[in-house]
Amino acid sequence: MGLLAYSLHDNEGGWVYDNILYIQNNRNFNYFFTDGTGDTYELSTNRLGVHYVRYNSRSPGIVSVRARNCTRGNLPVI
């Protein structure tokens, strides 16, 4: 899937968003992270390395991850 690691943190000092999710990738995909409320957050990666998405949620834990490569369609949920 190209996702090496991810970690969720409180976005301390953030004015708008309470949570920040960091990922590290080794393939360029559009990633979709679904939290405990069922809300999904998209993170597009056009380079390898560390990326992040900030969001608000009453249940911020990630319950599923999907990845999409435009040329290959959807990849499995992990």
Secondary structure per residue as TSV (DSSP state, phi and psi in degrees):
chain	resnum	aa	ss	phi	psi
A	1	M	-	360.0	-16.7
A	2	G	-	87.3	2.2
A	3	L	E	-100.4	111.9
A	4	L	E	-81.9	-40.3
A	5	A	E	-162.8	154.9
A	6	Y	E	-146.5	152.0
A	7	S	E	-147.3	139.1
A	8	L	E	-106.2	135.7
A	9	H	E	-137.9	157.6
A	10	D	E	-68.1	136.2
A	11	N	-	-86.6	69.8
A	12	E	T	-59.1	132.3
A	13	G	T	82.9	-2.8
A	14	G	-	-73.8	135.6
A	15	W	S	-84.2	-29.6
A	16	V	S	-112.5	-45.0
A	17	Y	-	-108.5	139.7
A	18	D	S	-88.3	-24.7
A	19	N	E	-125.3	149.7
A	20	I	E	-137.6	127.8
A	21	L	E	-109.9	119.8
A	22	Y	E	-99.6	141.3
A	23	I	E	-131.6	159.2
A	24	Q	E	-128.0	128.8
A	25	N	E	-119.7	157.3
A	26	N	S	-124.7	9.8
A	27	R	S	-145.0	147.3
A	28	N	-	-88.4	107.6
A	29	F	-	-133.8	169.1
A	30	N	E	-93.4	121.3
A	31	Y	E	-103.2	144.5
A	32	F	E	-126.1	116.6
A	33	F	E	-109.3	125.9
A	34	T	E	-108.3	130.7
A	35	D	E	-94.3	-176.1
A	36	G	T	-66.3	-16.3
A	37	T	T	-91.3	-7.3
A	38	G	S	94.0	-2.6
A	39	D	-	-74.0	142.9
A	40	T	E	-118.1	137.8
A	41	Y	E	-120.9	130.5
A	42	E	E	-98.5	140.0
A	43	L	E	-135.1	111.7
A	44	S	E	-91.0	135.5
A	45	T	-	-120.2	124.0
A	46	N	S	-115.5	11.4
A	47	R	S	-151.4	161.7
A	48	L	S	-86.3	147.6
A	49	G	E	134.9	-149.7
A	50	V	E	-98.0	134.8
A	51	H	E	-134.4	167.7
A	52	Y	E	-150.5	157.4
A	53	V	E	-136.0	136.7
A	54	R	E	-106.7	144.6
A	55	Y	E	-161.4	165.7
A	56	N	-	-111.3	141.9
A	57	S	-	-163.7	146.9
A	58	R	S	-79.4	-19.3
A	59	S	S	-137.9	79.1
A	60	P	-	-74.8	-10.5
A	61	G	-	-59.8	140.3
A	62	I	E	-83.0	126.3
A	63	V	E	-107.3	-20.3
A	64	S	E	-155.1	154.6
A	65	V	E	-133.7	132.8
A	66	R	E	-124.9	156.7
A	67	A	E	-134.1	146.2
A	68	R	E	-132.1	130.3
A	69	N	E	-110.1	122.5
A	70	C	T	-55.4	-29.6
A	71	T	T	-89.9	-12.7
A	72	R	T	-122.6	-0.9
A	73	G	E	79.7	-163.2
A	74	N	E	-75.3	145.4
A	75	L	-	-104.9	165.2
A	76	P	-	-62.8	154.5
A	77	V	-	-75.5	139.6
A	78	I	-	-118.3	360.0
